[in-house]
Amino acid sequence: MNSSPGNLLTLFENLPNEVIYEIFEYLDFNDIDQIFSKLNLRYHSLVNNPAFHIKINISSMSKNTFESYCKHILIPYQNRIYSMNIENLFIFYLSSPLLTLSQYSQLEILILKNIESNHITSLLPHLSLLPNLSSLIIIPIDDFHNVNRLYHTIFRLPALKYLRISLNESDSDELLPIAKNHCNPIEHFVIDSNCSITHLKVYLSYLSQLRRLSCKKLLESSHVEQNLGHLILSNLTHLSLQSENISFNQIKLFIRNLSHQLQVFRFSTEFNITYLNANQWQELILSHMPYLRIFDIELQANYYNNKDDFHILISQFMSPFWYERQWFFTYEYTDSLARFYSTEPYRRKHCTLHNGLCQHTTYLCRKTNYVRSVEHISIRDNLEIENNLIYFPNTNQLTLFDHSNNTLYSIPTILDRTIPLVKLFKLCINCHQFCIGKLMELLYFSPNVHILIINSISLTKISSTSIQQTQTFQTIHKINKITILMIREISIQECLLLFIKLCPRLKQFTVQIPLNIFISIISHLFFEFEKYNEHLSLVCLLNIDTALERMILPYLPTSCSIKSLLQNLYIW
């Protein structure tokens, strides 16, 4: 086949409208408008079709780009925008059409992330005027001090079906009044932050139509327990809870008063011994979860040293009750960890690998060494070459912890036997003084990493200049796709400049720089950004005090906006 550009364009133009619109789903509307609307009459009509609803994302966007975006997208197309993702704390300090969200009458999906809580509070009256808002995600960058007002507004939105919130509310916060005969359309509620069990019960009194509930940090409550009676959530079929310190008795009481219609129950906790009582789980399921299809638990204890009791307790989960329902479990045990969890078919998306677990692990029903569901792998111990490793073909996120920095082997050689490095999208190095040579080698074999997070880096025994002259560095510089970079601690000036040069596609950069290095580099730091990072839109300097903030100001371009928040300085 002749694949000349002209033929490829012809083939693309022959695609049906439905396929073109599917392709548009993966593109920012600003790019769609600039590329396609002027291509020909057909594409102009597709882009300007009133039935084509627009999805916008205001996150990694420079200040100049945003000003143009307001003029050419947000204002003229406000009646067609159905999805809006706002992840920029500066947006609401500008004269922006987003200050009056109620103008976007077709808005169905709204994401407010990394926005100050006072701005979110000011937006609440506008949310009530959005008749089609069906999905809402709120993750403020700071503590939210008026939680009740937020929930009071949200629980009265007329069309809301999906709600996800991360507020880090305090258990000392005043409770909302218990709802009486309140009808709310929310069907799916996700709490990603700390929430006491008493607060959760009160929220549920407002959610009579709820079908799915997920709480990722459920806590004990210091409040005097209120008499809520049965919550009567007759539509609730999916329940997912993660907790750290709640007793089994409280969990049992919560489920007994919740719903008898549960079909899927997922639960994880750092357990005490009571959670391993198979008979109590069996009684709870038979009496209060009679329609349960999926029972997925993960119980973990650090420094649990009663191995004999552990084996006796988990053996109770092998009775006919569990086998008849095809609910199988396995365990992992080392000197510092005991873990008991459900196995197939409930494969998790996150898996933590510990050195030495294999000899203590019995995987029931494992038919293959391929685990396709896992997307995130964490490695907490030394990386060693082992035989018969399990392979995770769909992993796109990798987290390494301190011990993995000690290996004498090539890290990519070891990892490539476990995960496809070429598929990695996010790489987290939670190691102290991770070797720069090992990082370069890892990035060389992971060209599709977009997000790189590093705890701290070591340049010992090698100079920055020597690294930049290597073929490995030059190849990484050309092919890497890193757009978001965080370095929690950087102690060498040359190391900072090295990363600035390494990542030419960088859009967001977060870093903590010691005072002595900061003083020596401030005069040309932003010149380096301008020279090597033309796409950079947001810089966050961690743990910056007022004196340092004053030092920075003279070196900033006059067009920049700055904001000091929670001892961090944001520059846009």
KAQUI-V263705 format. One record per run of one state. SS is the DSSP state (helix for helix, strand for strand, loop for the rest). FROM is the first residue (numbers start at 0). LEN is the number of residues. If there is no record, write none. Layout:
ss={SS SS}
from={FROM FROM}
len={LEN LEN}
This chain:
ss={loop helix loop helix loop helix loop helix loop strand loop helix loop strand loop helix loop helix loop strand loop helix loop strand loop helix loop strand loop strand helix loop strand loop strand loop helix loop strand loop helix loop helix loop strand loop helix loop helix loop strand loop strand loop strand loop helix loop strand loop strand loop strand loop strand helix loop helix loop strand loop helix loop strand loop strand helix loop strand loop helix loop helix loop strand loop helix loop strand loop helix loop strand loop helix loop strand loop strand loop}
from={0 4 13 16 24 28 36 40 47 53 58 62 74 80 86 90 93 96 103 108 113 116 127 134 139 146 154 161 166 187 196 204 211 219 237 243 247 256 263 270 272 276 277 288 293 302 306 318 319 324 328 333 336 342 349 353 357 360 369 370 375 379 390 392 396 401 405 410 415 418 419 420 423 425 430 433 435 444 450 458 463 468 470 479 483 490 492 502 507 513 514 532 537 541 545 553 561 565 567 571}
len={4 9 3 8 4 8 4 7 6 5 4 12 6 6 4 3 3 7 5 5 3 11 7 5 7 8 7 5 21 9 8 7 8 18 6 4 9 7 7 2 4 1 11 5 9 4 12 1 5 4 5 3 6 7 4 4 3 9 1 5 4 11 2 4 5 4 5 5 3 1 1 3 2 5 3 2 9 6 8 5 5 2 9 4 7 2 10 5 6 1 18 5 4 4 8 8 4 2 4 1}
